[in-house]
Amino acid sequence: MNSERVLACMQCGKCTGSCPEAGKTPFNIRMIVRKKQFQRAIEEDLPWYCTSCSTCTIRCPRDVKPSEVIIDLRSALIEDGRIPASIQKALESTFVQKNPWGKPRSKRAEWTGKVDFEIPHISETKERRLLFTCCIQAYDPRCMVIPANVSRLLHSAGMEFGILGEEEACCGNEIRRMGEAGLFEELREENLANFKEYGVNEIITLSPHCMNTFRKEYGDLGIRVSHYSEVVQGLLERGAVKLESRYEKKVVYHDPCFLGKQNAIFDEPRTLLAKALGTNSLEFSRMRDNSLCCEGGGGRMFFDVETTYQRNSESRVKEALEMGAEVIATSCPFCVMNLEDPATEKGLSVKEVSEILVEVI
Amino acid sequence: MEIVVFTKRVPVTQEEELRILGDGQSVDLSKLPHRMNDWDNYAVEEAVKLIEKGGGGVTSVAIGDSESDEVLRRAIAMGARDGFLLEANEVLQDPFARATLTYNFLKKENMPFDAIFTGVQAEDEQFACFGGILAALLKIPYAAQVIGIDAVEKDHFVVRRELEGGLQERVKVSLPCLLSIQSGINEPRYVSIMGVRKASKVERKVFKASNYTDSGKSLVEITKWVYPPKKEGAAMLAGDVGEICSKLFAILKEKGVYQ
């Protein structure tokens, strides 16, 4: 619990100053921390605005960890059973089917039908290198291309890997941030048991959210965990993946919070894009550790906020258009989902980095 | 007020491709996850809301194998005081057999109640008649598809029932009574994993169903499980957009959709 830590807060306001929700929504993290200090009641809907981008925690000079305060607030609401219906549905679905969308577990590996080679179960591989699909990539038609594309890249380099298929459970990154500590614990235990049973040596994640929780919240795994962009960059450098042509469009890169500011992976996706484009990608004015959150993390994919304000994804699209970009590239499925609607409306396309790479191999 | 709520553990079959085993003896449910029947979730919430307001206790009862303890833990986590499992090794699909077993159990154990709540129906079999049969056996008033409990008095409820065509009927039901609770009557609270773990510490009593089944003969016998007959596939129109539109237009005209 962070109840004692909030006493260290000196109300400098750096948290609110860097919060992607402050000023335009009723969410004010500095006010929430203040109320926690004085044990005042906090409106029940406020904690659900947080996107878990963690900028407040990263920038806090007193290590108050405001984003963890939000998780504690959500946990209390969860234990009381008073949570928004859409969040409740996502959590109940995750308990039953191990994914927030409530899709059948038996269909978790359906995406493998998109590639024209066999993807073995992890137990049938020599190197025990696990490609962790996770939920949105396993079930969402838009994001199913990501595991298929990354598989094509690894396959083209002759890299052996396997999957858990229907045995895979949600990584729990969003579940923990929605405040359901008990459910996170169950998912974590289930995945850890599978990693142990199949002797997993290495995990390649597609979503930065999975990578984040495996690295920081699964305890001492003793297993190397990478985002696929790190792995593919290595394969490109070694010449195992060869790019045959150039991607000829103007591309701007959007840093996902869980990959960039929370795990300092800024360069790998940019290097991949630079190789595909033959030149550096364009940059947003807010980039790298100052990147603007897409508003899809920490359960916000499941919580509908009334939009009386300009969404961050709309701001991103507006800036991309102003700089003459034709494509917004990113390396997180949640960012893809959030950016795509406003981008399509304006005639821009959104590509996950692997989508650009498979076009040029 | 003492309320008994019946809760059933059901397989989650949405979007699953179900497989019939052998020569139609059963459906393979072995790999499917299970959960509390959705209607029962509303029934438990409604009962808990009533006792939170007016005092008393809720007892959750489940009929099934030992795995059904899962729904009792959930009901306790929602606010039920205790949970009873009528442990049956065989799956009782016949609602008459289930109701007779339950009737015998309630009588033999001399279980006190002011009201019994069931869900309108269970997601698996969808008979929607367990409550009605049980009420008839117990000779107590029965209101089906209850969408609201407007008043709770010492000797009666005033409830609203959902009728066909969007109509509602307000009725006075004497206690003790049996209500089948419609989904949408409330917003069931979220039950956290921590809450379920805490509920696990509350003792659930197990009763052997075989002690209460003497007169519970099945009236329904399942002879065979079969797949629905396959229909013809959709006709796919080929050609460029103009050709496709002409063909579609001709078909609509032929079928009389467009004159």
Chai-1 contact restraints between the chains, C-beta under 6 A:
chainA,res_idxA,chainB,res_idxB,connection_type,confidence,min_distance_angstrom,max_distance_angstrom,comment,restraint_id
A,I78,B,S192,contact,1.0,0.0,6.0,A-B,restraint_1
A,E79,B,S192,contact,1.0,0.0,6.0,A-B,restraint_2
A,G81,B,R189,contact,1.0,0.0,6.0,A-B,restraint_3
A,G81,B,Y190,contact,1.0,0.0,6.0,A-B,restraint_4
A,I83,B,Y190,contact,1.0,0.0,6.0,A-B,restraint_5
A,Q88,B,Y190,contact,1.0,0.0,6.0,A-B,restraint_6
A,V96,B,V12,contact,1.0,0.0,6.0,A-B,restraint_7
A,V96,B,P33,contact,1.0,0.0,6.0,A-B,restraint_8
A,V96,B,R35,contact,1.0,0.0,6.0,A-B,restraint_9
A,P104,B,E15,contact,1.0,0.0,6.0,A-B,restraint_10
A,P104,B,E16,contact,1.0,0.0,6.0,A-B,restraint_11
A,G182,B,S192,contact,1.0,0.0,6.0,A-B,restraint_12
A,G182,B,I193,contact,1.0,0.0,6.0,A-B,restraint_13
A,G182,B,M194,contact,1.0,0.0,6.0,A-B,restraint_14
A,L183,B,I193,contact,1.0,0.0,6.0,A-B,restraint_15
